[in-house]
Amino acid sequence: MDESLKDQLEGLFSDLQGSTQPEKHLAAQVASARESAERYRRLVENLPVGVYRVMPGPQGKFLVANPAFRNLFGIDSEEALGRTTLADLVVNPAEHFAFFDRLMADGRVASCTLPFKKLDGTLILGLVTAKAAYASEGEVAYFDCVIEDTLDHQHITRAASSPAGIESDSWKLRYDVAAVASGQVVYDYDTATGSILWSDSLEQVLGYDLAQMKGGIAQWADLIHPEDRWALIGELDLAEGKCAPYEVEYRFRHKNGDYLWMRDRGVFVPDSAGQAAHRIGTLQGIAAPRQTEESGHWMRLVFNSMREAVMVTTLDGVLVSVNSAAEKMFGYTQEEFEYLSPESLYVDQEHYLEMHRLVKEFFDQSDEAHLRLEARRKNCDVFPSAHTISLIRNDEGQPIAVLTVIRDITAERERSEERERRIGQAHVTAQPARASAAAPAFEELYHFNKFCETNYYARGALASALDQLYRRLVSFLKERFGYYHVQLFRYGPMQDALLLVEGYGQVGAQMKAEGHRWPVGRGIVGAAATGRPVLASDVTSAPAWVPTPRLPNTRGELAVPIKLRDELLGVLDVHSDQAGALTQEDQIVLTDLAGQIAIAIENARRLEKA
């Protein structure tokens, strides 16, 4: 919609609402509205976008609508319009109720994308701008609305059978006009090919030109903030399975490196078999996530379902709130915490005062402190703990409280001691650069496990999220460390074998399709299944090594068991095309990574059983 047309419609809204004086009763309101209907019709009947006036309420009776609106929805006459209500044209009633709630609260909603359907059932993705007209008592009399169709169903249908069809100039022009008018990015994701077609407004909103965004769905996922990625993937997987509309909010990386909050709204379009063929949506920048009662309830659920103990205290150390995990970790009830001094949670007063001194030093530099301390339970047991302590500030930036997240690191300490023992036995000094290069993989696993711990994933989305995690880890290790090949196996107790679940690239996909596996005890992978890493820097001198036909250039192989305590879950296997290239440093880093993969698998199993 161009600026002149926007100005006309703004003036129209103001004129209509300023000249209408609805009476006290609904009948009088309707009569008053109809008096201006003829003038309203003359003004808007030649506009190229749909303009309509609708009554509030679940049925949404239309008072008047212009020809463009009737043509858009396949309403062939004024009489047919009189028989049609807004409920007849709605795809997702809950989404429209939310829209009208916002409209009732704010009086105006601009450029909101909503799914509609024509009378014949054809899908429409409408860009709606609406204003409320009020009676003298302050009640809403009716809504004036403008709608554009941003979704050309004929082109989507053609795209499902012809990939080139979606590139047509008329299709792209239609999307770009809608995107520029609304300040949004319009996109079309092809679920079969993984490609994404972006509108020209991409550079205006996110800084990327179209040539820089050719990486499809994988590139889109990489640009999402790591803390938001797995939650988002899980939610969209559920919507895709139902071919349902969706609305999500997440942080997306701008070309300048900043993460911007975006609202992503759209719909999955099914093919002839009823499976999602395209995801059509819009991205729009928002100032911050919407704070609603529902999100507040969700945050309370997260607070009480976290495995880490969380405590909120005043600036002078008085406990304000603790979560369920704190009760479990320390052995106190909520009632006991109300009268408890935080000092009681540490070994002694000296320990507690030293912590406060360190926290003050940290807070002189930033709003967050990271400490490792000896904590004490109600039964006087002492355990190692990791503290993340943060200042909570009000809107004016003044500190008002302290948030402390406490994690029991007993198991981590035991693993660290065991790792140091192994390193000492091998007389190997780890190279920091190697471990540092693996940091993004550890971060990926950390965020996945955090969302599992907060019970975020529904069962239907969990398996898909875990598969994507495997794929990203395999790709990361192959590309970051330059291994010849990387693959991940799970242990199948029924077969007593290691079964391939993910391998890199086309070769990995072929081996997976062929059902590639290693019996326990056979090959480097099978040998690692006995519980210890197997490093064959030069496979020609490794008795256990068995060649893999699809990996003819293997000269070195390292297999690391994925274990949870004494239970074998799988094996992480890497290959090198150079003899002697794999070292103890690779073994140390991959052993640590396998430990985090084991936690991810265990979290997934726990949620599946819940």
N, C-alpha and C positions, 0 to 999 in steps of 0.2 A: 504494500500500500504506500503510495507516494505521500510526501508531506502535505501537499495541497488538499488531498483527499482526507488525510487525518484532520487537518484544520477544519474542513467542512463538517466532518462528523462531530468534532468537539463542539463547534458552534451549534450544531443541531441539538446535541444533548443539552447544552446549557439553555438554549432557547426553549426547548420543549419542557424542561423541568422547571424553568423559571416562570413559565406562563401557566402551568397547570396547578390548580388549587384543589386537591382531592378533598371530599367532604368526610364527615365522621364515619359514615357507614360504608360497607363494602359496595353496596349497590350504587351509592352516590359516587364512590371512587371510580367504579367502572364507567358510569355515565360520563363523568368528567373526562376520563381517559378517551372515551370514544368521540367526544366533541372535537378533540384535536387530531383524531385519527386521519381524517381526510387531508388536512394540511400536512400531516406527517407523511402520508402516502405520496403526495405530490412531490415533496422534497426528496424522497429517497428512491422513488420507483426507477430512476434511471442510473442509480449507482451500480458499479460493477461488483460490489460485494454485498453479501446478505445482511439486511438490516431488519430487526424484528423487535416487537414489544411483547413481553410475556408477563403473565401474572405470577406472583410468588406462590409457593405451595408445591406438593409432590407431583401434581398432574401438570402444572405449568400451562395454563390455557393461553393460546396466542390471541392477542388483540388485533394485531396487524403485522404484516410482513411484506417486504418488497418482492418483485419478480425474481431477482437474483437469488433470494433465499428459497423461494418456492422451487425454482429450477434446480438449485443445489440439492434439495432433498427429494425431488421427484413428486412434488405436490402440484397437481395439475390445475387447481382452481381455488377461488376464494372459499367456495363451499367445502372443498376438501381440507383447506386450512382450518376451517371452523370445527371440523371433526378430528383434527390432529392435535395432540398435546405434546409437550416437551418430552414426556415419559415415553412416547412412541419412537423418539429419535435418539434416545440415550443408550449407550453401550454398557457403561459401568455406572449404575445409579449412585453408588457410594462416592465415586469421584466427583460427580456433579453436585451432590449434596455438599461436599467439602468446598466446592467452588462457590456455591451460593451462600454458604456460611461465611466465607471470606468477604463476599460481596455485601452481605447484610452488615458485617462488622465494619468494613472499611468504606462502604459506599461506592467504591469503584475498583474494578480489577482490569488491568491492561495486559493484552498479549498473552493470554493463558491458552495453552494447547490442550484440547479435550477430544476424546474419541466420540464420534457420532455414527449413526447409520441412516441411510436413506430409507424410504418406505419399502423399497425392494430388498433391503438388507445389505446393500453395498456399504463398505466401510468408508468413513470420512474422518480425517484428522483435522479438526477445526481450530483456527486461531481466533479466540474470542476476546473482545473488549466490551465491558458492560458497565453501566451506571445504574444506581438505584434511584427511583423517584419516591419521595416521602410525602405522607399525609401530614396535616397540620399537627396531629398528635405525635408525630415522630415515627409512625408505623410505615413500613414499605408498601407503597401502592402498586408498583410494577417495576419491571426492569427494562431499560433500553439497551439493546445489544447489537454488535456488529460481528459478523463471522466471515472468515475466509477459509477455503478448503486448501490445506497445505499438502494433501495427500492425493495424488492422481492415481486412482485405483487401476485405470487401464494400463498405465505404465508399469505398475507393480506386477500385474498379472502377466504382462509381456516379459518382464524381467525374469519371472520364475521359469519361463521356457526358453528365453534367449538372453544370455548374459550381456550381450552387446546392447540390448534394447534399453537398458536402464541409463545408458550414456547419452540418450537423445538430447538435443539442444533444448527442445521445448520442455522436457521434464526438468532439466537442470535450471532453466530460467524460472520455472514455477517455484522451485524450492528456494532459489537465491532471492527472489523477490520477497517471499515470506520471511526468510531469515533476516535480510537487511531491515525489513519493516519492523521486526520484533526485537532486534538486537540479540538474536539467538543464532546458534549453529545448528543447522539441520543436517542429519546424517542418515545414511541407509547402510545397514550392516547385512551382508549376504552370509547367512549361516552355513551355506554349503562350501563357499570358497574362502571364507574368513576375511574377505575384502570389505572396506568401508568407503563409501562415496560421501565426501564432505561438501557442504555448501561453500560458496566463495566468502561467506562471512567468517570463516575459520580464522583468517589472519587478523581480522578486526577484533575478534573476541579473545583468541588464545595466542596470537602472534605467529603461528605457523602458516607458511604458504602451502598450497595443495601438494607441491612436489615433495615437501618434507613429511607428509603424512600418508605415505604409500604402504606403510607396514601393516595395515589391517588391524585385526582384533588383538594380535599379540602386542603391537606397538601401543594401542589404546590401553591395554592392561598395564604395560610398563610405566605409563605416564600417570597412573593413579597412585595416590599416596599409599605407601606400604601399610599403614594402619587401617586404611579403608578398603584395601583391595579384596581381601577374602570375604568380608561381609557383603560387599557389592556383588561379587561373582555368585555367591550363594543365593542372594535375593533375585538376581536376574535369571539364574538357572531355573528357579521355581516358576517365574513368570513365563519363561520360554516353554516349559513343559505344559503349561496351561494355555499357551497363546493368549496371555492376558495383558492388559495395559499395565504399566508400571510407572512409578515415580520414586526416584532415589536421589539422595544428596551425598556428594563426596568431594574430595579434594583432587584437583587435576593440575598437572604441572604446566604452567605457561612456558613459552619459549624462553623467557628471561630467567627461568629457574624457580620462580615463586609458585607456590601451590595456591590455587584459587578454589573457593567453594563454588560448586556448580550444582544446579538442579537439572536432572536428566529425566525427561518425561517422554513417553512414547507407547508404542504398541507392537506386539509381534504379529506379523501377517502370515497366515497359514498357506501352505500349498494345497493342491487338490487332494492330497492324502491327509490333510489336517495337521501336518507337522510345520513347525515354525520355519519359514523360508527367508524372511527378512525381519529385521528389527528397525523400525522407522521411528526416529525420535528427535528431540531438540535438547540442546545444552544451553543453559542460561546461567550467567554469573549471579550469585546471591551474596549478600553481605556476610551472612553466617547461617548456620542451620536453624530452621524454625524451631522455636521452643514451644511445644504444645504440651497439653496434659498427658497425651499418649507418650511423647518422648520422655517426659519426666518420669512416668511410670516405668518406662523401659530402663531408664538410667538407675532407678531404684532396684530393679531386678538385677541389673548388671552389678551394682554395688554389693548386693547380698549373694551373688552367685560366683564372685571372683574367688579363686583359690588363695590369693594373697590376702593377708590381713590388712585391712584399711582402717585407719583411725583419723578422726578430725579433732583437733584440739584448738583452744583459744591461744592467743599469742603468749599468754602467761602460763600455758601448760595444762589447763583444765580440759579433761576429755569431754567432747560434745557428742560424738557419734562413733560407733564401731560397727563393722559388718559381721556377718555370720562366721566368716573364715577366721576372724580375730577370736571369737568365742572358742572355736575348735582348736586354734593354734595354741592359745594360752590357757585354756581350761576354765575361764571365767564365764559367767552368764552375763546377759545384758544388764541385769539389775546390779550385779557385783561391779561391773565396769563403771556404773554411775557414781559409785563412791570410791573408786580406785584412783590412786595417784599413778601417773605414768612411770614414776620411778620404780614401782613394784615390778615392772616388766623387764628390768635389767638386773645384771648380776649384783650390783651394789650401788651405793650413792656415788662413789667416785667414778664408776663407769658411766652413770647417768650424767653427771656434771661434765665429764670429758666429752660426751656426745654433744651436749649443748654448746660447748666451746667450739667444737669442730663445725657444727651447723651454723653458728654465728659467723665463722670465717667464710664458709661457703656463701651465706646470704649476703655478705658484703660484696661478693663478686657477681652473684646471679640469684635467681629465685628457686634454685633446686640444688639439693645436696645428695650425694650417694655415699653411703657408709656401710661397712661390714662390722657387725657388733655381736657380742654374746648376749642372747636374750634368755629370760627365765620364765618358765611356766608356773602355773599355780601350785603344782606338785614339787616345785623347786628344781626340776630338771633344767639344765642349761643346754642351749643349742645355738649353733651359728646362724646368723640371719643377715640378709641384705636389706638395707633401708633406702628407700627413695623418699626424700622429705621435700615438700614443695610449699611455697607460700601461696595462699589464696588471697586474691585482691578483689576489691569492689570495682564498680564502674569508674570511679575516680582514680583508680590505680593505687589506693591505699591498702596495705596488708591488713587482713581482718582475721585470718585463721591459718592453721598449718595442717596440711594433708600429709600423712605418713603411710606409705605402702611397705609392708614387711613380708619378706619371702624367706621361708625356711630353706637354708642351703646345705643341710646335712648331707643329702645325697650328692650334691655337687662337690662338696669338700672331699667326700670319699672317692669320687671319680677322679678328682684332681690329684689326690694322693696316690691313687693307683697309676695314673698317667705318669706322674713324676717318677714313680718307682720303675715303670717300664722304660722311661727315657734314660734313667740312671743305669739300668741294666744294659741298655743298648749303646751307652756312651755317645748319645746323639744330642747335639745342641740344636734346638728348634730355630729356624730362621724366621724372624718376625714378619718379614715381607710376605712370606708364603701364607701364614695364618691370616694376616691382614687382608690379603686378596680374597680370602673366603668369607669375609665379614658380611657381604650382602646376602649370601646363602643362609648364614646363621640368623640374620635379621628376618629373612623371609619365613623361616621356620618359627622364629619367636612370635611373629604376628599371627601366623596360622594357629599356633598353640594357644595364644592368648584368646582368640575368638572361640576356640573349642572349649577352653576353660570357662568362658562365660555362657556356654550352652547356646551360642548364637545359631549354629547351623541346624536346619531341619534335616530329617533323615534323607529326604529326596535330594537335597543339595550337597550333602556331605561327601558322597562318593565322587561326585564331579569335582568338588573343590580339592579333594585329595589327589585325584588324577592330574589336575592342573598343577598342583604343587610338585608332584613327581616330575612332570614335563619341564617345569621351569628350573628345577634343580639340576636335572640331567643336562639341559641346554647350557645353564650357567657354568657348570664344571667343565664341560667340553670346550666352551668358547673362552672362558677366562684363563684356564690353565693349559689350554692347547693339547689336551689329551687326544689320542687317536680315536678313542671311542669311550663312551660312558653308558652304563646300563644299571638298572635297578631290578632286583629280584625279590619276590616274596616267598616265604616258606610255605609249601603245601603239605600238611601232615598226612593227608590221605595218600598222596603220591610219594611222600618222603623225598621231595625234590624241591629245588629252587626254580620257581616259575617266573619268566620275564614279564614285568608289568610296564616297564618303560625303557626305551633305548633311543639313542640320539639319531635324528635324521631319517632318511629313507631306509638305510640299512636296519636301523632299530625297528622301524615300522614293519619291514618285511619279516624280521626275526620274530617279532611279536605275533604277527599274523600266522606264522608257521608253528606257533606254540613252543618256542625255544625254551629249553629247561636243562638243568644240570642235576642229576641224582646226587644226593648227599654222599660225599666222599670222592666224587669223580671231578677231575679238573680243578683249577685254582678256585673257582666259585664253590664247588662241592667241598673242597678241603676247608674253606673258610667257614662252612656251615658247622664245623665241629666246635666253633666258638672263639677262634683266634684269627687275627688278620694273617693273610698269606701274601707275601711280597716276593714276586719273581722278577727282579730287575732285568734279568736276561733269561727268557723262557727256554732257550736252547739248553740251559744247564739246570732246569727245574724239572725234577722227576714227575711232579704232579700235573704239569701242564699238558693240556689236550688242545690241539688247534681247533679254531672255529672257522668253517669254510667261508663264511661271509666277512670275516675279518682277517684277510690273508697277510696284512702287513704288521700284525702284532709282533713286537719284539720284547715287550715287557708287560706285566699284568699285576695288578694289586686288587685283592678282594678283601673287603672289611665286613665282618658280620654286623647285622643290625639286631641288637639284643636289648631286651628289657629285663633287667636282673639276669636270671638264668634261662629265660625263654628266647629261642631263636625266632625272629620275625622276618628276616630277609638278609640280603647281601647287597652291598654297594660295590660295583666292579668297574675299574678303569683300566684302559689299555694304552700303551705307548708304542709308537712305531720306531722308537730308538732304544736300543739296549742300554741299560744303565741310567736311563733318564728318571725312572721312578725311584724315590728315596724314602728313608725313614720319615722325613718331613712330610711327604705326601701321606704316609700311613698315619701319622699323628693327627694331621688336620682332618682327614677323612674319618678317622675313628671318632673324633669329637662330633663331626657332622652326623655320623651314623647314630650317635646317641640322641641327637635332637630329632632325627627322623623316627627313631623308636618311640619317642614321646608323642610325636604327631600321630603315629599309627595307633598307639594306645588310647589317645584322646578320641580318635575317630571310633575305635571299638567301643569305648565307654559310652559315647553318645548313641551309637547304634543300638546298644542294649538298654538305654534309658527308657 
